[in-house]
Amino acid sequence: MHQGVYAVGHVPLTSEARWMAAVFACGPGSVLSHLDAAALWKIYDGEGARVHVTTTTRSGQRLPGIRIHRARRIDEADVTVKDGIPVTTVARTLVDLTEVLGRDRVLRALREADYLGLLDLDSLNAAVQRARGRRRLGVLRDALVHHRTGQIVRSELEHRFLELCGEAGLPTPETNV
């Protein structure tokens, strides 16, 4: 699959196998991140052609099929393991999404994380503090302003309707009550 990473057998590769192979290919300390971490957590359906991996290695190596994000360091509070795959926490994933998505899509991921019981605002605030200096953190702060904790939004249509109400200056309706 990548240099030194092999898939053995004839079973079609799952997303999880692609993600794990990409993390292995990027070396020790690498973690699944950004859109693919969000897909693993099931807070955003953003899996693409290239797997997003964050690593602290400084080699200029490019790997086909992998979008490598380089970090000076990855705080241990921002990393966990889900389904055997080293991945950024939900809080760090939401911070990372600001680099690749706009406010509307980050808000959708926030709402889904809240619905799934994965959103911890204290952890999110701590992750934002650790991410000081990132240019697009305002996207997440703006999404947090528009998010109401406990507001269940079950579909993309409901999410878009709430956005439409906000843009039109209409009162925000209760959802799924």
Accessible surface in RSA format (square Angstrom, percent):
REM  Atomic radii and reference values for relative SASA: ProtOr
REM  Chains: A
REM  Algorithm: Lee & Richards
REM  Probe-radius: 1.40
REM  Slices: 20
REM RES _ NUM      All-atoms   Total-Side   Main-Chain    Non-polar    All polar
REM                ABS   REL    ABS   REL    ABS   REL    ABS   REL    ABS   REL
RES MET A   1    86.31  44.7  25.52  16.9  60.79 144.7  36.87  31.3  49.44  65.5
RES HIS A   2    35.28  19.3  18.28  12.7  17.00  43.5  21.83  22.5  13.45  15.6
RES GLN A   3   160.87  90.0 131.34  96.0  29.53  70.3  53.50 113.9 107.37  81.4
RES GLY A   4    58.55  72.2   0.00   N/A  58.55  72.2  29.17  80.0  29.38  65.8
RES VAL A   5    18.97  12.5  15.88  14.4   3.08   7.4  18.97  16.5   0.00   0.0
RES TYR A   6   172.38  80.5 144.69  82.3  27.69  72.1 105.51  79.3  66.87  82.4
RES ALA A   7    53.54  49.2  20.03  30.9  33.51  76.2  27.12  38.2  26.42  70.0
RES VAL A   8   148.27  97.6 110.09  99.7  38.19  92.0 113.41  98.5  34.86  94.5
RES GLY A   9    57.63  71.1   0.00   N/A  57.63  71.1  26.78  73.5  30.85  69.1
RES HIS A  10   187.96 102.7 155.81 108.3  32.15  82.2 112.55 116.0  75.41  87.7
RES VAL A  11   123.71  81.4 109.04  98.7  14.67  35.4 111.02  96.5  12.70  34.4
RES PRO A  12   115.05  83.8  97.84  89.2  17.21  62.6 110.12  90.9   4.92  30.6
RES LEU A  13    88.56  49.3  58.10  41.6  30.46  76.6  59.36  41.7  29.20  78.6
RES THR A  14    75.34  53.6  67.53  68.5   7.81  18.6  68.49  92.0   6.85  10.4
RES SER A  15    34.95  29.5  28.35  37.8   6.60  15.2   7.59  16.2  27.36  38.3
RES GLU A  16    71.11  40.8  70.08  53.0   1.03   2.5  30.12  58.3  40.99  33.5
RES ALA A  17    35.76  32.9  24.24  37.4  11.52  26.2  32.96  46.4   2.80   7.4
RES ARG A  18    64.36  27.0  62.31  31.8   2.05   4.9  33.31  45.5  31.04  18.8
RES TRP A  19     8.16   3.3   8.16   3.9   0.00   0.0   8.16   4.4   0.00   0.0
RES MET A  20    51.15  26.5  51.15  33.8   0.00   0.0  51.14  43.5   0.01   0.0
RES ALA A  21     4.70   4.3   2.72   4.2   1.98   4.5   4.02   5.7   0.68   1.8
RES ALA A  22     0.35   0.3   0.35   0.5   0.00   0.0   0.35   0.5   0.00   0.0
RES VAL A  23     6.05   4.0   5.67   5.1   0.37   0.9   5.67   4.9   0.37   1.0
RES PHE A  24   124.52  62.3 106.24  65.8  18.28  47.6 109.69  66.5  14.83  42.5
RES ALA A  25    20.50  18.9   0.94   1.4  19.56  44.5   3.10   4.4  17.40  46.1
RES CYS A  26    11.63   8.8   0.60   0.7  11.03  25.9   5.78  14.6   5.85   6.3
RES GLY A  27    22.08  27.2   0.00   N/A  22.08  27.2  18.69  51.3   3.39   7.6
RES PRO A  28   127.56  93.0 106.51  97.1  21.05  76.5 119.33  98.5   8.24  51.2
RES GLY A  29    57.21  70.5   0.00   N/A  57.21  70.5  38.20 104.8  19.01  42.6
RES SER A  30     4.07   3.4   0.00   0.0   4.07   9.4   0.00   0.0   4.07   5.7
RES VAL A  31     4.02   2.6   4.02   3.6   0.00   0.0   4.02   3.5   0.00   0.0
RES LEU A  32     0.00   0.0   0.00   0.0   0.00   0.0   0.00   0.0   0.00   0.0
RES SER A  33     0.00   0.0   0.00   0.0   0.00   0.0   0.00   0.0   0.00   0.0
RES HIS A  34     0.85   0.5   0.85   0.6   0.00   0.0   0.85   0.9   0.00   0.0
RES LEU A  35    31.09  17.3  31.09  22.2   0.00   0.0  31.09  21.8   0.00   0.0
RES ASP A  36     0.02   0.0   0.02   0.0   0.00   0.0   0.00   0.0   0.02   0.0
RES ALA A  37     0.00   0.0   0.00   0.0   0.00   0.0   0.00   0.0   0.00   0.0
RES ALA A  38     0.00   0.0   0.00   0.0   0.00   0.0   0.00   0.0   0.00   0.0
RES ALA A  39    16.04  14.7   5.77   8.9  10.27  23.4   7.45  10.5   8.59  22.7
RES LEU A  40     2.61   1.5   1.54   1.1   1.07   2.7   2.37   1.7   0.24   0.6
RES TRP A  41    34.56  13.9  30.97  15.0   3.59   8.4  30.97  16.5   3.59   5.8
RES LYS A  42   142.51  69.5 128.95  79.1  13.56  32.3 101.76  91.6  40.74  43.4
RES ILE A  43     2.29   1.3   0.00   0.0   2.29   5.5   0.48   0.3   1.81   4.9
RES TYR A  44    39.55  18.5  30.63  17.4   8.92  23.2  18.63  14.0  20.92  25.8
RES ASP A  45   140.45  98.4 109.73 109.2  30.73  72.7  40.49  95.3  99.96  99.7
RES GLY A  46    13.61  16.8   0.00   N/A  13.61  16.8   9.89  27.1   3.72   8.3
RES GLU A  47    68.39  39.3  39.98  30.2  28.41  67.7  13.57  26.2  54.82  44.8
RES GLY A  48    36.29  44.8   0.00   N/A  36.29  44.8  30.78  84.5   5.51  12.3
RES ALA A  49    97.28  89.4  63.42  97.9  33.86  77.0  74.59 105.0  22.69  60.1
RES ARG A  50   125.83  52.8 121.32  61.8   4.51  10.7  39.07  53.4  86.76  52.6
RES VAL A  51     4.86   3.2   4.86   4.4   0.00   0.0   4.86   4.2   0.00   0.0
RES HIS A  52    20.63  11.3  20.63  14.3   0.00   0.0   9.21   9.5  11.43  13.3
RES VAL A  53     0.00   0.0   0.00   0.0   0.00   0.0   0.00   0.0   0.00   0.0
RES THR A  54     2.25   1.6   2.25   2.3   0.00   0.0   2.07   2.8   0.18   0.3
RES THR A  55     0.80   0.6   0.80   0.8   0.00   0.0   0.80   1.1   0.00   0.0
RES THR A  56    49.22  35.0  38.77  39.3  10.45  24.9  17.29  23.2  31.93  48.3
RES THR A  57    49.28  35.0  41.84  42.4   7.44  17.7  44.91  60.3   4.37   6.6
RES ARG A  58   144.37  60.6 117.79  60.0  26.58  63.3  77.82 106.4  66.55  40.3
RES SER A  59    59.84  50.6  44.88  59.9  14.96  34.5  50.41 107.3   9.43  13.2
RES GLY A  60    70.67  87.1   0.00   N/A  70.67  87.1  39.65 108.8  31.02  69.5
RES GLN A  61    86.95  48.6  73.45  53.7  13.49  32.1  33.99  72.3  52.96  40.2
RES ARG A  62   221.06  92.8 198.77 101.3  22.28  53.1  72.20  98.7 148.86  90.2
RES LEU A  63    18.95  10.6  12.21   8.7   6.74  17.0  12.86   9.0   6.09  16.4
RES PRO A  64   114.08  83.1  97.37  88.8  16.71  60.7 109.83  90.7   4.25  26.4
RES GLY A  65    35.75  44.1   0.00   N/A  35.75  44.1  23.43  64.3  12.32  27.6
RES ILE A  66     6.74   3.8   0.24   0.2   6.50  15.7   0.24   0.2   6.50  17.6
RES ARG A  67    91.97  38.6  91.19  46.5   0.78   1.9  11.88  16.2  80.09  48.5
RES ILE A  68    25.91  14.7  13.19   9.8  12.72  30.7  13.19   9.5  12.72  34.5
RES HIS A  69    20.00  10.9  16.52  11.5   3.48   8.9  14.81  15.3   5.19   6.0
RES ARG A  70    85.69  36.0  51.88  26.4  33.81  80.5  30.41  41.6  55.28  33.5
RES ALA A  71    18.14  16.7  12.28  19.0   5.86  13.3  18.14  25.6   0.00   0.0
RES ARG A  72   224.06  94.1 196.16 100.0  27.91  66.4  70.09  95.8 153.97  93.3
RES ARG A  73   162.94  68.4 148.83  75.9  14.11  33.6  69.39  94.8  93.55  56.7
RES ILE A  74    26.87  15.3   6.48   4.8  20.39  49.1   6.48   4.7  20.39  55.3
RES ASP A  75    31.96  22.4  29.96  29.8   2.00   4.7   6.25  14.7  25.71  25.6
RES GLU A  76   157.65  90.5 139.93 105.9  17.72  42.2  55.66 107.7 101.99  83.3
RES ALA A  77    56.12  51.6  33.12  51.1  23.01  52.3  43.90  61.8  12.22  32.4
RES ASP A  78     3.12   2.2   3.12   3.1   0.00   0.0   0.00   0.0   3.12   3.1
RES VAL A  79    48.44  31.9  33.32  30.2  15.12  36.4  33.32  28.9  15.12  41.0
RES THR A  80    48.18  34.3  40.03  40.6   8.15  19.4  19.73  26.5  28.45  43.0
RES VAL A  81    97.14  63.9  73.14  66.2  24.01  57.8  73.14  63.5  24.01  65.1
RES LYS A  82    55.41  27.0  51.26  31.5   4.15   9.9  18.81  16.9  36.60  39.0
RES ASP A  83   101.25  70.9  58.40  58.1  42.86 101.3  31.25  73.5  70.00  69.8
RES GLY A  84    46.58  57.4   0.00   N/A  46.58  57.4  32.03  87.9  14.55  32.6
RES ILE A  85     3.90   2.2   3.90   2.9   0.00   0.0   3.90   2.8   0.00   0.0
RES PRO A  86    37.01  27.0  37.01  33.7   0.00   0.0  37.01  30.6   0.00   0.0
RES VAL A  87     0.00   0.0   0.00   0.0   0.00   0.0   0.00   0.0   0.00   0.0
RES THR A  88     0.12   0.1   0.12   0.1   0.00   0.0   0.12   0.2   0.00   0.0
RES THR A  89    28.06  20.0  27.86  28.2   0.20   0.5  26.86  36.1   1.20   1.8
RES VAL A  90    13.51   8.9  10.79   9.8   2.72   6.6  10.79   9.4   2.72   7.4
RES ALA A  91     9.27   8.5   5.88   9.1   3.39   7.7   7.12  10.0   2.14   5.7
RES ARG A  92    21.97   9.2  21.97  11.2   0.00   0.0   2.49   3.4  19.48  11.8
RES THR A  93     0.00   0.0   0.00   0.0   0.00   0.0   0.00   0.0   0.00   0.0
RES LEU A  94     0.00   0.0   0.00   0.0   0.00   0.0   0.00   0.0   0.00   0.0
RES VAL A  95     0.00   0.0   0.00   0.0   0.00   0.0   0.00   0.0   0.00   0.0
RES ASP A  96     0.00   0.0   0.00   0.0   0.00   0.0   0.00   0.0   0.00   0.0
RES LEU A  97     0.00   0.0   0.00   0.0   0.00   0.0   0.00   0.0   0.00   0.0
RES THR A  98     0.72   0.5   0.72   0.7   0.00   0.0   0.00   0.0   0.72   1.1
RES GLU A  99    72.48  41.6  48.02  36.3  24.45  58.2  26.39  51.0  46.08  37.6
RES VAL A 100    55.10  36.3  22.95  20.8  32.15  77.5  31.56  27.4  23.53  63.8
RES LEU A 101    23.39  13.0  17.61  12.6   5.78  14.5  23.21  16.3   0.18   0.5
RES GLY A 102    36.67  45.2   0.00   N/A  36.67  45.2  27.07  74.3   9.61  21.5
RES ARG A 103    57.05  24.0  50.08  25.5   6.97  16.6  15.29  20.9  41.77  25.3
RES ASP A 104    39.59  27.7  37.36  37.2   2.23   5.3  30.18  71.0   9.41   9.4
RES ARG A 105    48.48  20.4  48.48  24.7   0.00   0.0  32.63  44.6  15.85   9.6
RES VAL A 106     0.00   0.0   0.00   0.0   0.00   0.0   0.00   0.0   0.00   0.0
RES LEU A 107     0.00   0.0   0.00   0.0   0.00   0.0   0.00   0.0   0.00   0.0
RES ARG A 108    30.47  12.8  30.47  15.5   0.00   0.0   7.19   9.8  23.29  14.1
RES ALA A 109     0.00   0.0   0.00   0.0   0.00   0.0   0.00   0.0   0.00   0.0
RES LEU A 110     0.00   0.0   0.00   0.0   0.00   0.0   0.00   0.0   0.00   0.0
RES ARG A 111     6.47   2.7   6.47   3.3   0.00   0.0   0.00   0.0   6.47   3.9
RES GLU A 112    32.54  18.7  32.54  24.6   0.00   0.0   9.61  18.6  22.93  18.7
RES ALA A 113     0.00   0.0   0.00   0.0   0.00   0.0   0.00   0.0   0.00   0.0
RES ASP A 114    27.52  19.3  18.02  17.9   9.50  22.5   1.56   3.7  25.96  25.9
RES TYR A 115    96.46  45.0  69.96  39.8  26.50  69.0  39.32  29.6  57.14  70.4
RES LEU A 116    76.20  42.4  48.51  34.7  27.69  69.6  53.50  37.6  22.69  61.1
RES GLY A 117    65.54  80.8   0.00   N/A  65.54  80.8  34.00  93.3  31.54  70.6
RES LEU A 118    61.51  34.3  45.64  32.6  15.87  39.9  50.35  35.4  11.16  30.0
RES LEU A 119    30.19  16.8   3.80   2.7  26.39  66.3   4.11   2.9  26.08  70.2
RES ASP A 120    74.06  51.9  65.87  65.6   8.19  19.4  29.10  68.5  44.96  44.8
RES LEU A 121    72.05  40.1  67.26  48.1   4.79  12.0  67.26  47.2   4.79  12.9
RES ASP A 122   114.88  80.5 107.41 106.9   7.47  17.7  31.10  73.2  83.78  83.6
RES SER A 123    48.78  41.2  42.40  56.6   6.38  14.7  23.92  50.9  24.86  34.8
RES LEU A 124     0.57   0.3   0.57   0.4   0.00   0.0   0.57   0.4   0.00   0.0
RES ASN A 125    80.63  55.6  79.33  76.7   1.31   3.1  23.89  57.5  56.74  54.8
RES ALA A 126    40.73  37.5  33.29  51.4   7.44  16.9  39.29  55.3   1.44   3.8
RES ALA A 127     1.28   1.2   0.06   0.1   1.22   2.8   0.06   0.1   1.22   3.2
RES VAL A 128    11.05   7.3  10.55   9.6   0.50   1.2  10.55   9.2   0.50   1.3
RES GLN A 129   103.78  58.0 102.94  75.2   0.84   2.0  39.79  84.7  63.98  48.5
RES ARG A 130    93.79  39.4  57.16  29.1  36.63  87.2  42.00  57.4  51.79  31.4
RES ALA A 131    12.31  11.3   3.54   5.5   8.76  19.9  12.25  17.3   0.06   0.1
RES ARG A 132   188.80  79.3 162.92  83.1  25.88  61.6  61.00  83.4 127.80  77.5
RES GLY A 133    78.04  96.2   0.00   N/A  78.04  96.2  43.56 119.5  34.48  77.2
RES ARG A 134    63.94  26.8  47.57  24.3  16.36  39.0  31.69  43.3  32.24  19.5
RES ARG A 135   232.80  97.7 193.84  98.8  38.95  92.7  78.97 107.9 153.83  93.2
RES ARG A 136   102.55  43.1  96.98  49.4   5.57  13.3  44.16  60.3  58.40  35.4
RES LEU A 137     7.33   4.1   6.71   4.8   0.61   1.5   6.71   4.7   0.61   1.6
RES GLY A 138    41.98  51.8   0.00   N/A  41.98  51.8  33.73  92.6   8.25  18.5
RES VAL A 139    25.71  16.9  21.15  19.1   4.56  11.0  24.05  20.9   1.66   4.5
RES LEU A 140     0.16   0.1   0.16   0.1   0.00   0.0   0.16   0.1   0.00   0.0
RES ARG A 141   123.99  52.1 121.34  61.9   2.64   6.3  56.14  76.7  67.85  41.1
RES ASP A 142    59.16  41.4  54.92  54.7   4.23  10.0  19.13  45.0  40.03  39.9
RES ALA A 143     0.00   0.0   0.00   0.0   0.00   0.0   0.00   0.0   0.00   0.0
RES LEU A 144    45.28  25.2  33.86  24.2  11.43  28.7  34.06  23.9  11.23  30.2
RES VAL A 145   119.17  78.4  89.54  81.1  29.63  71.4  97.07  84.3  22.09  59.9
RES HIS A 146    81.79  44.7  65.49  45.5  16.30  41.7  44.82  46.2  36.96  43.0
RES HIS A 147    17.04   9.3   2.82   2.0  14.22  36.4   2.82   2.9  14.22  16.5
RES ARG A 148   103.72  43.5  99.23  50.6   4.48  10.7  63.23  86.4  40.49  24.5
RES THR A 149    96.60  68.7  67.83  68.8  28.76  68.5  58.02  77.9  38.58  58.3
RES GLY A 150    52.96  65.3   0.00   N/A  52.96  65.3  35.86  98.4  17.09  38.3
RES GLN A 151    10.22   5.7   1.68   1.2   8.54  20.3   7.30  15.5   2.92   2.2
RES ILE A 152    58.29  33.2  57.29  42.7   0.99   2.4  57.54  41.4   0.75   2.0
RES VAL A 153     0.00   0.0   0.00   0.0   0.00   0.0   0.00   0.0   0.00   0.0
RES ARG A 154   147.59  62.0 119.91  61.1  27.69  65.9  39.39  53.8 108.21  65.6
RES SER A 155    43.90  37.1  40.22  53.7   3.68   8.5  38.86  82.8   5.04   7.1
RES GLU A 156    62.35  35.8  58.25  44.1   4.10   9.8  51.13  98.9  11.23   9.2
RES LEU A 157   142.81  79.5 137.70  98.5   5.11  12.8 140.41  98.6   2.40   6.5
RES GLU A 158    51.82  29.7  48.23  36.5   3.59   8.5  31.20  60.3  20.62  16.8
RES HIS A 159     0.00   0.0   0.00   0.0   0.00   0.0   0.00   0.0   0.00   0.0
RES ARG A 160   127.84  53.7 123.02  62.7   4.82  11.5  44.67  61.1  83.17  50.4
RES PHE A 161   105.76  52.9 102.53  63.5   3.23   8.4 104.68  63.5   1.08   3.1
RES LEU A 162     8.85   4.9   2.47   1.8   6.37  16.0   2.47   1.7   6.37  17.2
RES GLU A 163    19.75  11.3  17.18  13.0   2.56   6.1  12.07  23.3   7.68   6.3
RES LEU A 164   106.73  59.4 105.01  75.1   1.72   4.3 106.22  74.6   0.51   1.4
RES CYS A 165     5.49   4.1   5.47   6.1   0.02   0.0   0.21   0.5   5.27   5.7
RES GLY A 166    46.98  57.9   0.00   N/A  46.98  57.9  27.61  75.8  19.37  43.4
RES GLU A 167   137.57  79.0  97.20  73.5  40.38  96.1  48.18  93.2  89.39  73.0
RES ALA A 168    66.01  60.7  28.74  44.4  37.26  84.8  41.30  58.2  24.71  65.4
RES GLY A 169    68.12  84.0   0.00   N/A  68.12  84.0  36.07  99.0  32.06  71.8
RES LEU A 170   102.36  57.0  93.87  67.2   8.49  21.3  94.38  66.3   7.98  21.5
RES PRO A 171   116.27  84.7  97.25  88.6  19.02  69.2 109.50  90.4   6.77  42.1
RES THR A 172    65.22  46.4  42.99  43.6  22.23  53.0  14.18  19.1  51.03  77.1
RES PRO A 173    48.16  35.1  37.31  34.0  10.85  39.4  48.16  39.8   0.00   0.0
RES GLU A 174   126.60  72.7 104.31  78.9  22.29  53.1  34.72  67.2  91.88  75.0
RES THR A 175    19.76  14.1   8.31   8.4  11.44  27.3  11.38  15.3   8.37  12.7
RES ASN A 176    58.30  40.2  15.80  15.3  42.51 102.4  14.79  35.6  43.51  42.1
RES VAL A 177   149.37  98.3  74.33  67.3  75.03 180.8 109.86  95.5  39.51 107.2
END  Absolute sums over single chains surface
CHAIN  1 A     9834.1       7284.4       2549.7       5572.3       4261.7
END  Absolute sums over all chains
TOTAL          9834.1       7284.4       2549.7       5572.3       4261.7
